[in-house]
Amino acid sequence: MALLLLFAIFIILLFLGVSVASSMLMASIVSLMMAGMPITVLAERMLSAVNSFTLLAVPFFVFAGVIMNRAGLTTRLVHVARCFVGHFHGGTAQVNVVASIFFSGISGSASADAAAMGSMIIPTMKKEGYDAGFAAGITAASATIGPIIPPSIVMVIYGSLTNLSIGALFVAGLIPGLLIGFALMIVVSIISRRRHYPRSERVPWRARFPVIVSALPALLAPVIILGGIFSGATTATEAGVIACVYGLVIGLFVYRDLKLSDLGPLLAETVEVTAVPVYILAAASVFGFALTINGFGFIVGDALQGITTSETALLLIVVALLIVVGLFIEGTAALLIFVPVFMPLVPIYGLDELQFALIVIVTILIGTVTPPVGLQLYIASAIARVSINKVTVWPFVGVMLLVVLLMVFVPSVVTLLPRLIYG
């Protein structure tokens, strides 16, 4: 009864327009009070959820992304992408995807990617004759590559929840992230051929060289950030600090697009962007605690074990559940609610922890581009000034799901690189 009331209050508040985090928090307060627990438990759970050295990586990577976007690194990455794929069918849309792959090695945030790339590329696509809904759709979809190719804020949160190596998670995301980028480029090419979208003239190799040289500091950023993590020289948090310092040096002294007077607004933007996932993290921790004391994990675990004993079937069920959940719940909240529920099943079914982690992470990220609550979808549609109902998103969602299925049936897509690097 208490569990039903918890979900009922949560769902009612969502339909009334209350944010996901606030809905979880208020539903949890009622549930804890009914269980006779002191309200101080709520504050303790919220504080312990965010009081983590590992999670310090989140604001640092957000700040690094903000700095590098303002310092001109993003612009130069787009120019490099245009040199190599601008002549493909749907050239500017292809640039959108490739630039997102480049930027993913810096920010680790889908929202940062959607905002940065969207503000630069969507207006250009519209001027070139691309449908606004298509421009918003490919921007939202390609933004999900950001948290899959390392560094990744989502993976930092997942690692803090499960004590799984963040470095191993980062390595595991490389191949799936590149596969999603390649799949999105194929869809862009097919749609662009049908709709006769424009493409640029091929840039001669001689003309590409100065563009690459100009962008070299930007292209080296992911190498410096990830090199420290993969070599074991730095933790993810320390790598975030290095990324911030590197971005400041490049912006102030190399490209000189950044001024000391910009630091105040950039810090304010970082606090604003970081506050959202941290608030969700704290609220979801309380909600997860309320679910735990009401036995939600045992109910789901017993139900799934009663349905199947096959590890592949279990993974497919988890994917289906998370796709449905992603339609209504923000990605970070879904991660924090369901990962503790599903994790006990991993050893029972003999699943590889990294395979399971990447399947969960990518599936949840797909939910960030599906209506009605997809965050990246809202960001891109707002920039494109088009209703989310008119955004072309389902073809991209379809190929992303194919990559998820590939991870389910071919675990080595996820585990190959971690085994080569970490043994």
PyMOL commands that set and color helices and strands:
alter all, ss='L'
color gray80, all
select helices_A, chain A and resi 2-15+20-34+40-50+54-70+73-85+91-104+110-127+132-143+153-162+166-172+174-195+205-231+236-254+260-293+296-307+311-326+331-342+345-349+353-369+375-384+388-390+394-409+412-422
alter helices_A, ss='H'
color red, helices_A
deselect
rebuild
show_as cartoon
